[in-house]
Amino acid sequence: MKRRKRFSPFVLGSYAGLLLLPLLPAIFHPSPPPSLDALRPARAPVLLFATIPAGTYPLGSVAGRSFEQPERQELEGFRMLIHEVRVADFICFLNQTTRDFPESPQITRLAQGYRAGPGQARLPVTRVDYPDAEAYAAWLGQHTGRSVRLPTEAEWESAARGGVAGGVYPRGWREEGGHDALRPRGGRANGYGLYDMAGNVYEWCIPDPGRAQKGLAAGRGGSWAERDAKMQTVYARAFFDRDYRDIDMGFRVVLADE
């Protein structure tokens, strides 16, 4: 009598593995990578922007202060710079305009123009006031033909949540944790592909109409120097004079011509 061929568990497992190979991308990459848009200003580093889809987004939290309570806003789609504006980016703007900027450890003033301080080029630019940030956005738009501006508070918060409904921190429910100094782009991106949405520098934002503090601009995301962990939540709001400059105040920009 002819014997039936038997397969060892190892062989069976190998066959099963081959059958599953086409499914591996779906298993390990359940969603497509964030869509990025590259902006190439003349004589300046390439800038990458992540897509934030249009939708109705939750803002605020029941755990927040009186001016951070829950609401919902409908937003059009936009694209946000995946990291904060860096010293190298900002120096290109300064050297192609006539804007005056105070010297700092990050930025050295030359007889003609500016240059980055030692080891500073990749760090987020700081000591930038609100008009500086607006001027950079206008310059970038002029040199690329795109509609560039600061994010509104609602745009910033919806982007910071990374697509996690009700999330408290930029990657969901896990507290980000702090660090003791300014850092270049670091850690893991959130669900939209954005880095350092909390705990690196405060980021200038356009105050939301109806929720703004009169005469002040908004800063979101907390900073490395902030010791109150609540200020690194996605819903925490802070307000500053428009001419405020400090070692933990920076910004990022959005493309509003989606």
C-alpha positions, 0 to 999 in steps of 0.5 A: 500500500502506498504511503501518504506523504506527511509534512512536518510542522516546519514545512507546513509553517513555511507554506503558510508563510508563503501564502501570507506574504502578500498580506504582510503590508496590510498587517504591518502597515494598516494605513498608508504613510502620510502624504507629504508636499515638498516646498523648495524656496530658492537658495533655501532648504527643502520644506516638507508639509503633511496633509491634514484632511478637511473635517469637523474636529473636536477641540478643548477638553472637559479637563481644561480651563474655562477657555479650553472647554470642548467644542467642535469646528469644521475645517478645510483641508490644509498642509502643515510643516512637519517640523518647526521652522529651523534656524537654517530656514529662518536665516535664508529669509533674513538674508533675502530680506531687509528684516532686522533681527536681534543677535542671539546664540542661534543667529550671528549678525555679520557686516552683511546678513546673518549666519547660524551659530555653531551647532544651531542650524538644525534647531528650531529658531527661537526668540521670534516674535509674532510679526517675525513669524508672519513675515517669514510666512509671507516671504515663503509664500512670495518665493514659492507662489503658495498661500503660506501663513501661521496656523489658526489655533483650531488647525494647530490643535486638530493637527496635533491630535494626529487623527486620534479622536479625543487624544490628549497628547500629540500621539494619543493618550500617552504623556509626551515627557519633557527634555531639558534643552531645545532639540532638533526634530526628534521622537516619533511623528504623530498620525499625520506625520508631524514632529515635536507638536508638544514640549519643544517650543511654543508655536505661534498661532493665529488666535481663534475668533471668539476665543482670543484674548484681546491684543494677544497672540496664541502659543500652543504646544508648551516647551522644553522649559515648561514644567507644567505637564498640562501645557503640553496637552493638545488643548492647552492654550497660552497667550503672549504679547505679539512682541514677546521673544524668548528661548522657547518661542518658535513657530511652524507654518501651513499651506492654506491653498489645499 
